[in-house]
Amino acid sequence: MFEVDLKKFEKYDKPGPRYTSYPTAPQFNENFKREDYLDEIVKTNYGEQTPDLSLYLHIPYCDTLCYFCGCNMLITRNRDRINEYIKYLQKEIDLIRAYILPDRKVAQ
């Protein structure tokens, strides 16, 4: 039988913004380099109020097509492809983690 942790459910049962993409497409340009990206991440660690983090991880693979989701996706049941994507996602997390202070709070 499936058990639900009600305290955890209540903790996260809050509305949040719908992820649309950030930065938005018009903000991308060829002059924004890797160093600029990392500098922007580091800047979020400091200031009068360090903002909470909002994390979004997109796994763009679905078993079947649904008609309610507007996300970029690919229908596949190829678990090797999905696992490879997750492996690279973990590498990206490990790379970025080095630039974020470890005491930062994750809000969503």
ABEGO torsion letter per residue (X at the ends): XBBBBAAAAAAABBBBBBBAEOBBAAABBAABBAAAAAAAAAAAABEABBBBBBBBBBBABBABBBAABABBBBBBABAAAAAAAAAAAAAAAAAAAAABBAABBBAX
